[in-house]
Amino acid sequence: MQTPPSRRRAPSTDADGQPEPPSSQPDSPSPAQMPVPATYRRYGIALLCLWITTICYADRTNIGIAISAFVDTKDEQGQVLSAFFYGYLLTQIPGGYLAARFGAKRVLLTGVVVWTLFDLMTVLVSQCLPCLFLARIGMGIGEGILFPCMHQISGAWYPLQERSRLVSFVSGGSDLGTITALIVSPAIMAAYGWPRIFEFFAILSFMWVFAYTIYGESHPEDDPHISAEERAFILANRTTVSKMKVYAATSSNDEEERIHDKKDHGFNWRVLLTSRAAWAVYVAHFASNYGWYVLLGWIPQYFRQELHIDLGTKGFTAAIPYVCGYIGLLIFGRLGDLLVARGYRVLQVRQAINGLGFFSSAFFLFMLRYASGVYSAVFLLSLTLFFGRAALAGFWVNMIDIGPKNAAHVMAVSNTFATLPGIIGNVVTGRILAATGEWDLVFAIAGGVLIFGGVFFHCNASDQSIYADKKKKNQRNVEMEDGISASSTEISNMSSLRDDEASLLRE
């Protein structure tokens, strides 16, 4: 029986899209044949990453909960909320470079300390609007390194068979952080005052810094706590794009790969800015973040003013949409891994999940205009976030597909573009609400952006490394140089033969 086209396996390629050479060690098992190790150190790393991602988004959400206590007008609130993203924009590229150059651990620890200290400054400078603006910029500078570091860790630690679910699991911290803030922070604010919110989460941040300093690691190769079996399993499976690559997990191969990675830490701007596959990710990321940042910054006020929900007593009601978002992220992350394991092409899986997420989320955002009460609005917001967050198993994971050894670079550039909606969306939303008070227009704009992003990603996405063309060109140059060298040697040999013949004739 002929294999269906959608499930036909592509020829074996390496991480850069090149045809895979015959293995020098034929007895080495393929990744598909390797047993799953009994140890789960990679899950511990993912759990630590989830912890800090949760704190990161709780810190972002807290300002939206507390801001009405110390900033009066909607226009000023929009400016303060957007200030964070000016700083966030500045450290995406440096964060990606530093994570690739020095390893994610040191860069991530530095960023967490920086953003926590600036977040605490919110309490001290809340009555000075310019100072508050600068404090939020400083917090954004610290948080800007988070996702470049997360993707660098993902590329190093998560094997292909588990990539979608583990990346989705960690990314779900953005939902868990929002849920935690919406439930816990209003209660803290009501009982002890809004400054205690920032102090409480600062303590959690420094607890994480202590734990990650001891137990975290940038690469499994450097980790003293991982078993040899699990290390070999990760190394054999982590750098594949279209299908699992056959790697002999030998120390010499590992060392060669590490040397190559260290030499290749610089950004290849030509590839990053001209690749259609990269732009598919950038545009999808921009579209996703527009709606996400608008909801993240303004949904507490939507619940209070439009739905008349007191977050101090009904915080869980406001958190329900984010709970649904987290569930959608986990379900579709797992679904992506299952489809890849069944033999479906990675590209088709990413496109299908991303399209379903974007178009469904846009539909339910448009439907919010017909919400007649609290329950219908919460229901529609829940479906919006369920599908919207599910899309992270599409474009978000695809960053690692197209840049398996340079995931931090792809994320850094992508998140730079995707930070702009945080500035644009918050300012535009603040002005729309100040001028008209109409939430329908706010949601309609977000839905339209999602539709455009979904179409663009579907038409331009890829599952091949965007660095493949560069490698092919380099290989052709080497082959050409080898050919010229061989021809020169042959000509030289022929000249020598002619000289010998002439000498014999003279004799």
Phi, psi and omega per residue, in radians:
M1 nan 2.334 -3.080
Q2 -1.310 2.437 3.124
T3 -1.224 2.332 3.114
P4 -1.018 2.531 -3.093
P5 -0.992 -0.638 -3.083
S6 -1.208 -0.275 -3.103
R7 -2.021 0.115 3.111
R8 -1.179 2.364 -3.112
R9 -1.491 2.393 3.123
A10 -1.336 2.779 3.053
P11 -0.997 2.624 -3.085
S12 -1.105 2.242 3.120
T13 -2.282 2.786 3.087
D14 -1.561 -3.005 -3.047
A15 -1.147 -0.327 -3.134
D16 -1.824 0.240 3.090
G17 1.464 0.164 -3.115
Q18 -1.532 2.606 3.020
P19 -1.007 2.339 -3.044
E20 -1.358 2.243 3.123
P21 -1.230 2.766 3.103
P22 -1.037 2.467 -3.104
S23 -1.182 2.363 3.098
S24 -1.339 -0.194 3.121
Q25 -2.227 1.480 -3.004
P26 -1.125 -0.359 -3.115
D27 -1.440 -0.140 -3.130
S28 -1.216 2.288 -3.127
P29 -1.229 2.563 3.040
S30 -1.257 2.805 3.111
P31 -0.973 -0.627 3.139
A32 -1.130 -0.463 -3.117
Q33 -1.581 -0.278 -3.100
M34 -1.232 2.352 3.096
P35 -1.226 2.534 3.067
V36 -1.189 2.239 -3.062
P37 -1.143 2.669 -3.126
A38 -1.346 -0.295 3.119
T39 -1.670 2.723 -3.008
Y40 -2.335 0.838 3.126
R41 -1.072 -0.627 -3.135
R42 -1.085 -0.546 3.097
Y43 -1.240 -0.587 3.064
G44 -1.114 -0.714 3.078
I45 -1.091 -0.777 3.129
A46 -1.078 -0.648 3.132
L47 -1.158 -0.704 3.072
L48 -1.113 -0.674 3.108
C49 -1.168 -0.679 3.082
L50 -1.076 -0.736 -3.117
W51 -1.000 -0.883 -3.059
I52 -1.302 -0.536 3.066
T53 -1.148 -0.641 3.083
T54 -1.098 -0.812 3.120
I55 -1.101 -0.718 3.141
C56 -0.972 -0.835 -3.080
Y57 -1.392 -0.433 2.987
A58 -1.121 -0.744 3.105
D59 -1.075 -0.677 3.125
R60 -1.178 -0.687 -3.080
T61 -1.277 -0.552 -3.067
N62 -1.018 -0.638 -3.122
I63 -1.124 -0.632 3.109
G64 -1.189 -0.512 3.122
I65 -1.335 -0.716 -3.001
A66 -1.655 -0.273 -2.928
I67 -1.067 -0.561 -3.118
S68 -1.172 -0.241 3.122
A69 -1.387 -0.348 -3.090
F70 -2.392 -0.033 3.011
V71 -2.228 2.203 -2.914
D72 -1.493 -0.958 -2.955
T73 -1.570 2.715 3.129
K74 -1.115 -0.676 -3.121
D75 -1.109 -0.779 3.111
E76 -1.169 -0.655 3.090
Q77 -1.081 -0.735 3.101
G78 -1.075 -0.679 3.119
Q79 -1.163 -0.733 3.129
V80 -1.152 -0.748 3.132
L81 -1.119 -0.606 -3.133
S82 -1.360 -0.371 -3.089
A83 -1.019 -0.674 3.124
F84 -0.907 -0.705 -3.004
F85 -1.326 -0.354 3.022
Y86 -1.129 -0.769 3.079
G87 -1.219 -0.692 -3.138
Y88 -1.037 -0.646 -3.141
L89 -1.146 -0.579 -3.003
L90 -1.232 -0.499 -2.982
T91 -1.885 0.143 3.096
Q92 -1.137 -0.948 -3.111
I93 -1.161 -0.881 3.082
P94 -1.028 -0.659 3.125
G95 -1.097 -0.748 3.102
G96 -1.133 -0.733 3.132
Y97 -1.120 -0.838 -3.073
L98 -1.172 -0.658 3.120
A99 -1.122 -0.687 3.112
A100 -1.275 -0.573 -3.052
R101 -1.408 -0.803 -3.009
F102 -1.946 -0.068 -3.067
G103 1.666 2.588 -3.020
A104 -1.239 -0.477 -2.986
K105 -1.056 -0.968 -3.083
R106 -1.133 -0.691 -3.133
V107 -1.146 -0.759 -3.123
L108 -1.131 -0.776 3.118
L109 -1.050 -0.747 3.126
T110 -1.090 -0.791 -3.127
G111 -1.086 -0.721 -3.126
V112 -1.108 -0.762 3.126
V113 -1.094 -0.754 -3.120
V114 -1.098 -0.864 -3.066
W115 -1.204 -0.557 3.136
T116 -1.168 -0.737 3.133
L117 -1.136 -0.731 3.117
F118 -1.218 -0.580 3.081
D119 -1.123 -0.686 3.071
L120 -1.118 -0.549 3.136
M121 -1.120 -0.353 3.089
T122 -0.957 -0.668 -3.138
V123 -1.136 -0.697 -3.038
L124 -1.347 -0.530 -3.002
V125 -1.997 0.312 -3.021
S126 -1.090 -0.438 -3.105
Q127 -1.561 -0.062 3.130
C128 -2.010 1.824 -3.027
L129 -1.043 -0.800 3.088
P130 -1.077 -0.683 3.119
C131 -1.161 -0.684 3.104
L132 -1.113 -0.712 3.100
F133 -1.023 -0.789 -3.135
L134 -1.180 -0.653 3.120
A135 -1.107 -0.689 3.122
R136 -1.213 -0.598 3.043
I137 -1.088 -0.779 3.124
G138 -1.066 -0.692 3.090
M139 -1.102 -0.707 3.102
G140 -1.108 -0.638 3.096
I141 -1.046 -0.751 3.125
G142 -1.186 -0.757 -3.081
E143 -1.312 -0.292 -3.089
G144 -1.084 -0.388 -3.110
I145 -1.515 -0.149 -2.980
L146 -1.023 -1.017 -3.010
F147 -1.302 -0.577 2.943
P148 -0.997 -0.704 3.089
C149 -1.178 -0.699 3.133
M150 -1.077 -0.698 -3.136
H151 -1.312 -0.547 3.042
Q152 -1.140 -0.726 3.076
I153 -1.128 -0.713 3.133
S154 -1.053 -0.800 3.136
G155 -1.112 -0.521 -3.104
A156 -1.487 -0.586 -2.932
W157 -1.903 -0.460 -2.948
Y158 -1.763 2.047 3.098
P159 -1.223 2.771 -3.062
L160 -0.983 -0.700 -3.075
Q161 -1.084 -0.412 -3.070
E162 -2.090 0.109 -2.981
R163 -1.087 -0.863 -3.055
S164 -1.087 -0.776 -3.088
R165 -1.242 -0.656 -3.119
L166 -1.267 -0.699 3.071
V167 -1.112 -0.724 3.110
S168 -1.155 -0.678 3.121
F169 -1.043 -0.828 -3.126
V170 -1.210 -0.766 3.141
S171 -1.101 -0.440 3.091
G172 -1.089 -0.228 3.055
G173 -1.046 -0.495 3.087
S174 -1.119 -0.626 3.075
D175 -1.318 -0.778 -3.137
L176 -1.093 -0.662 3.112
G177 -1.118 -0.726 3.111
T178 -1.153 -0.745 3.104
I179 -1.046 -0.840 -3.129
T180 -1.031 -0.792 -3.119
A181 -1.132 -0.736 -3.103
L182 -1.174 -0.489 3.137
I183 -1.570 -0.816 -2.999
V184 -1.460 -0.786 -2.991
S185 -1.113 -0.761 3.087
P186 -1.061 -0.609 3.108
A187 -1.171 -0.745 3.090
I188 -1.095 -0.749 -3.126
M189 -1.085 -0.734 -3.129
A190 -1.199 -0.609 -3.060
A191 -1.527 -0.681 -2.978
Y192 -2.190 -0.101 -3.099
G193 1.750 2.686 -3.028
W194 -1.111 -0.550 -3.132
P195 -1.043 -0.514 -3.102
R196 -1.162 -0.393 3.086
I197 -1.034 -0.881 -3.082
F198 -1.183 -0.617 3.125
E199 -1.202 -0.698 -3.131
F200 -1.088 -0.811 -3.104
F201 -1.302 -0.420 3.033
A202 -1.144 -0.674 3.091
I203 -1.081 -0.768 3.111
L204 -1.087 -0.646 3.119
S205 -1.108 -0.784 -3.109
F206 -1.243 -0.490 3.007
M207 -1.110 -0.724 3.108
W208 -1.130 -0.731 3.132
V209 -0.981 -0.751 3.118
F210 -1.094 -0.820 -3.098
A211 -1.150 -0.745 -3.082
Y212 -1.268 -0.547 3.080
T213 -1.040 -0.646 -3.096
I214 -1.480 -0.795 -2.957
Y215 -1.851 -0.265 -3.092
G216 -1.424 2.739 3.090
E217 -2.718 2.568 -3.103
S218 -1.280 -0.691 -3.058
H219 -2.351 2.564 3.061
P220 -1.116 -0.454 3.121
E221 -1.104 -0.500 -3.080
D222 -1.673 -0.071 -2.975
D223 -1.494 2.083 3.132
P224 -1.344 -0.212 -3.057
H225 -1.622 -0.215 -3.043
I226 -1.497 2.576 3.090
S227 -1.360 2.720 3.122
A228 -1.093 -0.632 -3.134
E229 -1.126 -0.788 -3.131
E230 -1.214 -0.643 3.105
R231 -1.064 -0.800 3.131
A232 -1.096 -0.687 3.137
F233 -1.101 -0.766 -3.140
I234 -1.158 -0.807 -3.106
L235 -1.100 -0.566 -3.112
A236 -1.311 -0.326 -2.981
N237 -2.138 -0.057 -2.912
R238 -1.518 -0.356 -2.973
T239 -1.928 0.416 -3.088
T240 -1.637 2.623 3.108
V241 -1.890 -1.217 -3.034
S242 -1.469 -0.569 3.115
K243 -2.702 3.023 -3.072
M244 -1.218 2.298 -3.082
K245 -1.617 2.475 3.109
V246 -1.449 1.993 3.119
Y247 -2.122 2.366 2.938
A248 -1.524 2.056 -3.039
A249 -1.432 1.175 3.139
T250 -1.809 2.769 -3.104
S251 -1.141 -0.582 -3.139
S252 -1.176 -0.744 3.114
N253 -1.126 -0.730 3.124
D254 -1.052 -0.746 -3.103
E255 -1.165 -0.701 3.111
E256 -1.088 -0.719 -3.129
E257 -1.155 -0.700 3.129
R258 -1.130 -0.717 3.131
I259 -1.101 -0.754 3.119
H260 -1.073 -0.753 -3.123
D261 -1.094 -0.700 -3.121
K262 -1.170 -0.613 3.121
K263 -1.292 -0.377 -2.988
D264 -1.853 0.512 -3.073
H265 -1.399 -0.292 -3.126
G266 -1.286 2.684 3.132
F267 -1.317 2.298 3.004
N268 -1.663 1.573 -3.002
W269 -1.149 -0.584 3.128
R270 -1.040 -0.801 -3.139
V271 -1.204 -0.802 -3.046
L272 -1.163 -0.476 -3.066
L273 -1.853 -0.082 3.137
T274 -2.074 -0.162 -3.111
S275 -1.339 2.249 3.077
R276 -1.095 -0.688 -3.134
A277 -1.105 -0.675 3.107
A278 -1.157 -0.739 3.131
W279 -1.177 -0.515 3.037
A280 -1.045 -0.742 3.101
V281 -1.176 -0.791 -3.094
Y282 -1.046 -0.808 -3.099
V283 -1.172 -0.741 3.110
A284 -1.101 -0.710 3.129
H285 -1.115 -0.772 3.091
F286 -1.006 -0.855 -3.095
A287 -1.100 -0.766 3.134
S288 -1.088 -0.754 -3.075
N289 -1.249 -0.452 3.131
Y290 -1.032 -0.961 3.125
G291 -1.147 -0.675 -3.097
W292 -1.113 -0.791 -3.102
Y293 -1.243 -0.612 3.077
V294 -1.106 -0.789 3.113
L295 -1.158 -0.730 -3.093
L296 -1.079 -0.751 -3.070
G297 -1.436 -0.525 -2.959
W298 -2.010 -0.188 -3.069
I299 -1.111 -0.591 3.061
P300 -1.015 -0.701 3.126
Q301 -1.276 -0.574 3.073
Y302 -1.068 -0.746 3.120
F303 -1.150 -0.725 -3.090
R304 -1.253 -0.796 -2.958
Q305 -1.611 -0.665 -3.081
E306 -1.575 -0.707 -3.093
L307 -1.770 -0.146 3.102
H308 1.011 0.760 3.082
I309 -1.721 2.172 3.076
D310 -1.440 1.905 -3.086
L311 -1.126 -0.416 3.131
G312 -1.170 -0.535 -3.120
T313 -1.942 -0.361 -3.098
K314 -2.234 0.730 -3.127
G315 -1.082 -0.569 -3.119
F316 -1.162 -0.594 3.095
T317 -1.048 -0.746 3.120
A318 -1.208 -0.428 -3.106
A319 -1.471 -0.276 -3.077
I320 -0.948 -0.804 3.123
P321 -1.018 -0.623 -3.129
Y322 -1.325 -0.533 3.009
V323 -1.088 -0.765 3.105
C324 -1.123 -0.646 3.086
G325 -1.079 -0.730 3.131
Y326 -1.154 -0.709 3.107
I327 -1.095 -0.779 3.112
G328 -1.062 -0.690 3.126
L329 -1.095 -0.775 -3.135
L330 -1.195 -0.744 -3.111
I331 -1.097 -0.847 -3.078
F332 -1.336 -0.446 3.003
G333 -1.119 -0.766 3.088
R334 -1.162 -0.712 3.133
L335 -1.071 -0.708 3.120
G336 -1.036 -0.770 3.108
D337 -1.118 -0.711 -3.134
L338 -1.112 -0.738 -3.134
L339 -1.164 -0.698 3.086
V340 -1.121 -0.718 3.126
A341 -1.130 -0.522 3.113
R342 -1.328 -0.142 3.088
G343 1.851 0.004 3.087
Y344 -1.233 2.536 -3.115
R345 -1.123 2.452 -3.098
V346 -0.988 -0.746 -3.114
L347 -1.032 -0.784 -3.117
Q348 -1.134 -0.632 3.111
V349 -1.137 -0.835 -3.125
R350 -1.097 -0.741 -3.129
Q351 -1.126 -0.758 -3.090
A352 -1.132 -0.823 -3.115
I353 -1.167 -0.741 -3.128
N354 -1.127 -0.771 -3.138
G355 -1.115 -0.787 3.112
L356 -1.049 -0.752 -3.122
G357 -1.139 -0.846 -3.074
F358 -1.171 -0.859 -3.036
F359 -1.223 -0.657 3.103
S360 -1.176 -0.749 3.127
S361 -1.078 -0.737 3.116
A362 -1.090 -0.723 3.141
F363 -1.044 -0.801 -3.095
F364 -1.282 -0.463 3.005
L365 -1.136 -0.745 3.089
F366 -1.104 -0.626 -3.099
M367 -1.245 -0.278 -3.130
L368 -1.052 -0.435 3.139
R369 -1.130 -0.359 -3.122
Y370 -1.705 0.068 3.127
A371 -1.137 2.258 -3.052
S372 -1.798 -0.083 -3.120
G373 -2.974 -3.013 -3.076
V374 -1.071 -0.836 -3.017
Y375 -1.168 -0.733 3.136
S376 -1.190 -0.648 3.123
A377 -1.163 -0.772 3.122
V378 -1.135 -0.671 3.120
F379 -1.090 -0.805 -3.125
L380 -1.201 -0.678 3.071
L381 -1.128 -0.616 3.121
S382 -1.130 -0.754 3.093
L383 -1.184 -0.637 3.094
T384 -1.014 -0.844 -3.096
L385 -1.350 -0.539 3.086
F386 -1.000 -0.865 -3.120
F387 -1.410 -0.613 -3.140
G388 -1.103 -0.727 3.129
R389 -1.334 -0.489 3.069
A390 -1.050 -0.505 -3.112
A391 -1.123 -0.289 3.096
L392 -1.125 -0.408 3.032
A393 -1.313 0.000 3.052
G394 -1.801 -1.575 -3.030
F395 -1.157 -0.589 -3.061
W396 -1.161 -0.821 3.109
V397 -1.226 -0.520 -3.123
N398 -1.076 -0.403 3.072
M399 -1.032 -0.658 3.138
I400 -1.326 -0.568 3.087
D401 -1.058 -0.777 -3.025
I402 -1.541 -0.178 3.090
G403 -2.518 1.105 -2.983
P404 -1.008 -0.616 3.128
K405 -1.719 -0.098 -3.087
N406 -2.295 0.655 -3.076
A407 -1.078 -0.595 3.119
A408 -1.120 -0.615 3.126
H409 -1.175 -0.834 -3.135
V410 -1.075 -0.786 3.128
M411 -1.106 -0.712 -3.111
A412 -1.064 -0.820 3.133
V413 -1.185 -0.760 -3.120
S414 -1.091 -0.785 -3.100
N415 -1.266 -0.374 3.019
T416 -1.130 -0.875 3.083
F417 -1.125 -0.668 -3.057
A418 -1.347 -0.108 3.045
T419 -1.418 -0.448 -3.121
L420 -0.991 -0.661 3.079
P421 -1.064 -0.489 3.091
G422 -1.132 -0.614 3.091
I423 -1.371 -0.920 -3.068
I424 -1.139 -0.848 -3.048
G425 -1.097 -0.731 -3.122
N426 -1.219 -0.702 3.119
V427 -1.172 -0.810 -3.138
V428 -1.088 -0.771 -3.140
T429 -1.092 -0.769 3.121
G430 -1.037 -0.724 -3.113
R431 -1.286 -0.638 3.078
I432 -1.086 -0.803 -3.112
L433 -1.203 -0.638 3.116
A434 -1.169 -0.618 -3.073
A435 -1.489 -0.679 -3.012
T436 -2.151 -0.475 -3.049
G437 1.253 0.231 -3.052
E438 -1.644 1.995 3.079
W439 -1.381 -0.414 -3.115
D440 -1.018 -0.749 -3.138
L441 -1.156 -0.662 3.109
V442 -1.031 -0.841 -3.109
F443 -1.240 -0.600 -3.131
A444 -1.149 -0.703 3.107
I445 -1.087 -0.785 3.134
A446 -1.073 -0.707 3.120
G447 -1.131 -0.719 3.117
G448 -1.115 -0.692 3.104
V449 -1.111 -0.685 3.121
L450 -1.105 -0.725 3.141
I451 -1.079 -0.802 3.119
F452 -1.052 -0.797 -3.129
G453 -1.092 -0.682 3.135
G454 -1.142 -0.738 3.126
V455 -1.153 -0.774 -3.097
F456 -1.106 -0.751 3.137
F457 -1.105 -0.779 -3.098
H458 -1.072 -0.624 -3.070
C459 -1.422 -0.346 -2.975
N460 -2.197 -0.079 -3.049
A461 -1.244 2.802 3.100
S462 -2.563 2.841 3.018
D463 -1.998 0.161 3.132
Q464 -1.697 2.662 3.115
S465 -1.076 2.313 3.110
I466 -1.261 -0.176 3.118
Y467 -1.598 0.027 -3.070
A468 -1.105 -0.739 -3.122
D469 -1.081 -0.676 3.117
K470 -1.103 -0.752 -3.132
K471 -1.135 -0.714 3.124
K472 -1.083 -0.746 -3.141
K473 -1.100 -0.762 3.121
N474 -1.085 -0.703 -3.135
Q475 -1.141 -0.711 3.109
R476 -1.112 -0.677 3.122
N477 -1.114 -0.734 3.126
V478 -1.113 -0.777 3.139
E479 -1.094 -0.680 3.126
M480 -1.134 -0.758 3.120
E481 -1.110 -0.704 3.107
D482 -1.104 -0.706 3.139
G483 -1.140 -0.737 3.105
I484 -1.107 -0.736 3.134
S485 -1.095 -0.739 3.142
A486 -1.148 -0.697 3.123
S487 -1.127 -0.714 3.127
S488 -1.094 -0.715 3.127
T489 -1.119 -0.718 -3.134
E490 -1.135 -0.741 3.118
I491 -1.092 -0.731 3.128
S492 -1.082 -0.719 3.128
N493 -1.138 -0.708 3.130
M494 -1.115 -0.681 3.113
S495 -1.103 -0.689 3.128
S496 -1.121 -0.689 3.131
L497 -1.128 -0.717 3.123
R498 -1.106 -0.720 3.115
D499 -1.068 -0.717 3.131
D500 -1.121 -0.728 3.139
E501 -1.110 -0.754 3.132
A502 -1.090 -0.657 3.137
S503 -1.138 -0.705 3.137
L504 -1.152 -0.687 3.141
L505 -1.138 -0.665 3.124
R506 -1.125 -0.618 3.137
E507 -1.232 nan nan
